[in-house]
């Protein structure tokens, strides 16, 4: 395992997809000391994502990538946080990280390329 932060966000979504497909845990760090990112819930009755809470510094597990999630949200990342399910809008994630080099480095994934024996 290695920290993907040295590579920035180039191909991060593709790397997340490959890890999920291969049953590797996707440990995702969300970090920005000056901003918060929205975490959404999915309402099964309305079929819409609704705001639940926000965070500025948090490790989560990404468990699914949903493309064309809704008219308001393009790509949503389904996450597990302290045993609860939330969703992160991937476009909002890039706005959250912004131009801060520290946030770009720290907001990233642990890249696992092969299973431990």
C-alpha positions as MATLAB code, in Angstrom:
seq = 'XXXXXXXXXXXXXXXXXXXXXXXXXXXXXXXXXXXXXXXXXXXXXXXXXXXXXXXXXXXXXXXXXXXXXXXXXXXXXXXXXXXXXXXXXXXXXXXXXXXXXXXXXXXXXXXXXXXXX';
ca = [
       0.000    0.000    0.000;
       1.148    3.542   -0.678;
      -0.194    7.049   -0.433;
      -1.583    8.274   -3.766;
      -1.190   11.935   -2.771;
       2.174   12.267   -4.467;
       0.352   11.716   -7.775;
      -2.307   14.337   -7.089;
      -5.781   13.468   -8.325;
      -4.745   12.205  -11.746;
      -6.719    9.015  -12.432;
      -7.860    8.827   -8.796;
     -11.415    7.896   -9.757;
     -10.146    5.134  -12.063;
      -7.898    3.843   -9.282;
     -10.855    3.838   -6.883;
     -12.947    1.877   -9.407;
     -10.229   -0.742   -9.874;
      -9.771   -1.184   -6.154;
     -13.532   -1.547   -5.561;
     -13.808   -4.003   -8.469;
     -10.998   -6.107   -6.958;
     -12.471   -6.011   -3.428;
      -9.673   -3.825   -2.031;
     -10.653   -1.298    0.621;
     -10.603    2.297   -0.638;
      -9.441    4.413    2.278;
     -10.095    8.017    1.318;
      -8.850   10.997    3.253;
     -10.930   14.174    3.077;
      -8.851   17.120    4.263;
      -9.114   20.869    4.048;
      -8.559   22.960    7.193;
     -10.531   25.922    5.788;
     -13.538   24.329    4.066;
     -16.108   21.642    4.698;
     -17.449   19.098    2.251;
     -21.101   18.077    2.139;
     -22.069   14.501    2.893;
     -25.407   13.407    1.455;
     -27.942   10.687    2.192;
     -30.077    8.991   -0.428;
     -33.844    9.171    0.007;
     -35.309    5.963   -1.458;
     -38.799    7.470   -1.602;
     -37.907   10.540   -3.656;
     -34.851    9.070   -5.390;
     -32.883   12.186   -4.468;
     -29.704   12.929   -2.554;
     -30.256   15.181    0.436;
     -27.741   17.041    2.570;
     -26.965   15.242    5.839;
     -23.834   16.738    7.371;
     -20.406   18.074    6.489;
     -16.786   17.561    7.495;
     -13.401   19.103    6.851;
     -11.043   16.341    8.070;
     -12.108   12.730    7.926;
     -11.090    9.273    6.705;
     -13.843    7.281    4.993;
     -14.181    4.067    2.994;
     -15.369    4.510   -0.592;
     -17.589    1.554   -1.465;
     -19.268    2.436   -4.778;
     -19.055    4.940   -7.625;
     -22.347    6.072   -9.127;
     -22.247    7.866  -12.480;
     -25.113   10.135  -13.584;
     -26.480    9.842  -10.079;
     -29.155   12.537  -10.462;
     -29.886   15.781  -12.261;
     -28.196   17.707   -9.438;
     -25.228   15.380   -8.940;
     -23.117   13.842  -11.682;
     -20.771   11.359  -10.063;
     -21.425   10.362   -6.468;
     -19.075    8.295   -4.321;
     -20.892    6.086   -1.830;
     -18.928    6.037    1.416;
     -19.026    4.422    4.811;
     -18.263    6.657    7.770;
     -18.481    5.309   11.323;
     -20.921    2.629   10.143;
     -23.207    5.050    8.303;
     -23.685    5.403    4.568;
     -23.208    8.799    2.935;
     -22.461   10.099   -0.549;
     -19.880   12.625   -1.739;
     -20.402   14.591   -4.946;
     -17.118   14.135   -6.831;
     -17.324   17.600   -8.445;
     -17.915   19.172   -5.030;
     -14.889   17.238   -3.800;
     -12.622   19.070   -6.270;
     -14.075   22.420   -5.206;
     -13.498   21.419   -1.583;
      -9.841   20.556   -2.228;
      -9.374   23.767   -4.225;
      -5.926   25.038   -5.139;
      -4.277   24.254   -1.821;
      -1.250   22.012   -2.405;
      -1.589   20.686    1.141;
      -5.248   19.740    0.622;
      -4.490   18.188   -2.778;
      -1.796   16.032   -1.213;
      -3.710   15.130    1.964;
      -7.128   14.603    0.339;
      -6.459   11.374   -1.463;
      -6.555    7.589   -1.237;
      -4.328    4.836    0.025;
      -3.513    2.892   -3.122;
      -3.498   -0.881   -2.697;
      -2.206   -2.701   -5.747;
      -2.081   -6.319   -4.589;
      -3.454   -8.461   -1.813;
      -1.452   -9.436    1.214;
      -0.695  -13.122    1.480;
];
